[in-house]
Amino acid sequence: MQISKEKDDYLKVESPIEGTPAFRAGIKPQDKILEIDGESTLALTTNDCVKKLKGEPGTKVKVKVY
């Protein structure tokens, strides 16, 4: 998925990419990702968020979406 992050804001989905886990999970444009594996995205950089969202191959990543 394509994401963006403004300073002092949550991670925002710009667009899910068809065929990806985010797309299959029903993630929609403008959704905000509040937490990744229980950690708030407020204090994370965009790069940190991307790393956490990708996770290790074969593992599951839990996200809280608004």
SVG drawing of the C-alpha trace seen along z (x, -y; Angstrom):
<svg xmlns="http://www.w3.org/2000/svg" viewBox="-12 -18 25 36">
<polyline fill="none" stroke="black" stroke-width="0.4" points="0.0,0.0 1.1,-3.6 1.2,-5.5 2.0,-9.0 2.7,-10.6 2.5,-14.1 4.5,-15.3 2.6,-14.5 -0.1,-12.5 -0.9,-8.9 0.2,-6.9 -2.4,-7.5 -3.1,-5.1 -3.0,-6.8 -4.0,-3.7 -3.9,0.0 -2.2,1.9 -4.4,4.7 -3.3,8.2 -1.4,7.2 -2.2,8.3 -3.5,4.8 -5.9,4.9 -7.1,8.4 -7.7,7.1 -10.0,4.4 -7.7,1.4 -9.1,-1.7 -7.7,-5.0 -7.7,-7.6 -7.6,-4.9 -5.3,-5.8 -3.1,-3.2 -3.0,-3.9 -0.9,-1.0 1.5,1.6 1.9,4.6 0.6,2.6 3.0,-0.4 1.5,-3.8 2.5,-5.2 2.5,-8.7 6.1,-8.6 7.4,-6.5 8.9,-7.8 7.5,-6.7 10.5,-4.4 10.0,-2.8 6.3,-2.2 7.2,-0.6 9.7,1.7 7.2,2.7 4.4,3.3 6.5,5.5 7.6,7.7 9.7,10.8 8.7,13.2 6.0,15.6 5.0,13.6 1.8,11.8 1.6,8.1 -1.2,6.8 -2.5,3.3 -5.2,1.1 -6.9,-1.0 -9.4,-3.9"/>
</svg>
